Amino acid sequence: MSVFLPCYNERDNIERVVAGAVEVLQRLGIDWEIIIVDDGSRDGTAEVADRLAESEPRIRVIHHEGKGGYGMALRSGFAAARKPYVFYTDGDGQFDMNELPLLLERTGEADIISGYRRRRRDGWIRRINGACWSFLVQRVLKFRCRDVDSAFKLYKREIFGRIQLCSTGAMIDAEILARATRLGYTILAVPVTHLPRRAGKPSGARPAVILRAFRELFRLRRSITGR
């Protein structure tokens, strides 16, 4: 399994998240690699990531020279993955790596195992925005998935050899799911724990990020649905 961690300014989180991932993967006894995708961080995340890679040959780091956006970080991770299954979660530590086996044990039932947050540990405005956004993108792009933007998903790597991704921002999860389901790939939703952020600041709710996502959504509608 390839595990990759997109991160931007997560200096105070990434070492703990990587350590948790290594512990779980070792316990599972599977062939694994970890890819840290540093999306142009300016807080020292890059240096921490490089140090982690030096300590373990199965950890690699991809550095973006500048901030390319969440979609670009995910695209880099999927492109770099070498194993038959690809799992990703954000480098902010808001998911419990010990729950990765919950997804892995269901791989015989679907092509994409998507962890949905049984209880979101975000403020009420962020939760409302997330629910409205999820409803909108599923209606516009014609697919179904509980908790579209949950950053705790496991994919068959072969999917990414058959789809060409365009999103550079927050639309990336919806684009992957929409394109994959139109090719006949299936999605299974599994409940997982969502944790409060312990350090750092989220960037997904900034007005510029939201505006960019809406632009991408309606640009992708024609590309994906032909309408």
N, C-alpha and C positions, 0 to 999 in steps of 0.2 A: 504494500500500500504506500502511495505517496501522500504525505500530509503536508499541506502548505499553509502558511500563516501570513496573510497580507497585513501590513502594519504601516502606520504613519504616526510619528511622534509617540511611540509606545516604549520608551526607554525603561520606564518603571514597571512595565508589565511583561515584556517579551521573554525575559530570562525565566520567569516563573512559568509562563505558558509553555515554553519549550521543554522545561524540565518535566512538567506534567505529561506532555505528549510522549517524551522518551520513556518515562516510567510505564505508561499504559502500553506502548508498542512493545517494549521489552517483555512485559507480562503476557501479552498476546502470543509471543513467540513467532511472529510473522516476518517476512522480508519487508523492510521499510526504509523510507528516506523522509527527511524533513526539509522543506524548502521555505526559507524566510524571504518574503518579498518586501523589501524596504522601499516604500513609495516616496523617495526624496525627503526622508525625515531630516529635521534640523535640530533635534534635541539630543543627539548621541545614540539614537537607536541603531544606526549603522555600525558603530563601533562595538556595541554589545553583541549584535548579530554576528559580526566577523569573529569575535572572540569565541562565541558558541560553536561556530563552524570549525574553528581551529582545534577545539577540544573533542570533536566527534566527526569522523570522516563521512558519516551518513547525513550530516547536516550541510546544506548548501545555502548560499545567500545570493539573491538577485537584487542589485541596486538600481533604482531609477535615478537618473541624474537630477530630475526635478519631479515635482508632484504631478503625476499623470492622471490621477483620479482612481477611485475604487475599482472601476471596471478594468482599467489598464493593469492594476495590481493583480486582479483575478485572472485576467488573460495571460499574464506572465507566468503565474503559478500553474495554470492548466497546461500551457505550452511546455513548461519545463518538466512536468511530471513524467516519470519513466515506468511506473508500476501499473498493473492492470486496473486497480481501483485508485481513485483520487478523492481524498477528503480535505475539506478546508474549514477552518474556523478563524475568526479574527484574532489578531494579536493582543486584543484588549483584555482577554481573560474573562469574558462574560458568559462563557459556557464551560461546563465541567468535562474535562477530557476523559474522566473516568466513565463517562456515558458513551464514549465512542463504540464500545462493544454492542450497545443497544442497536446501533445502525448496522454494524458489521454482520450481526447474526441474522439480519433480515435481507441480505443481499440476494438470496434465492427467490425473493418474492417480487422484486421490481428492479429496474435499471438505475433509478435514482432514489436514494433513501434520504428523506428530508426531515431533519429534526424541527419540530415546531415548539415554540416557547409556550409551555402550559400556563405560565404566569410571567408576563413581561415585567422586568424590574426597571422600568423607565418611568419618567413623569407622565401624567395623564395626557398632556398635549402631544407628546411623542407617540403615545399609544393610539390616540385618536387618529393622528396623521398616518400612522402605519396601517391601521385598519382601512382607512379610506383609500390610501394608495394601493394596497393589496387588492381591494375590490375593483378599483379602476383598471389596473393593468391586466387583470384576468378577463375583464369584460372586453377591453380593447384588443388584446392579443389572443383571445379565444383559447385559454387553457385553464386548468384547475390545479391549485396547490394550496394547501393550508400553510399560512405564514411564508409568503413568497420570499421575503428578504432575510429570513433566519440564516445566520452564518454558521450553520452546523449541518453540512450536507456531504453525502458520499455518492460519488458517481462512478459508473463504468468509464474508464478512460477512452474507450473506443468512440464514445459520443463526440469527443472533441476533434476526432479525425473526420467527422461527417458534417460538422456545422462550422460556419464562419461567423465569428462574433464581431460586432461593430461597436458596441457600447463602451464608452470610456468612463462612465459615471455610475450612478446608483441604479440604472436600468439593467445592469449586467445580469443579476439573478433572474429577473423576469425574462430577459432575452434568451438565456440558456434554456429555461424551462419551456418556453413557448416553442423554440426551434426544435428541441428534443422531442416534445410530445407530437409535433407535426410529423416527425419521422417515425413515430410509433413507439418511442421509448416510454416506459411507465414510471410513475412516481408513487412512492409509499410514504406517508407522513407518520412520524414516530414522536411521541411527546418527550421533551427533554427539559432540563432545568435551565433557567436563565438567571444569571447572577448579577448583582449590582457591580458597577464599575468601581474598582478600588483605587485607580490612579489614572491620570491623564484626562483629556477632555474629548467628548465625541464631536465629530465634524459633520455628520450626515444631515443634521437638521438646519444647517445654515441656508439662508434664502438663495444664495447662488447655487448651492447643490440641488435644492428643490427645483429651481427654474431649469437648470440643466437637465434634470431627470424628465421633466415634462416635455422639453424639446426633443429629447431622445425617444420618448415614448411615441409621439406622433410621427416622428421620422421612421421609426421601426415598424409602425403599423402596416404601412404599405409593403415594406420589404418582407414581413413575415406572413401577413394574411392576404396580400395582394389587393387590399382595399385602400 
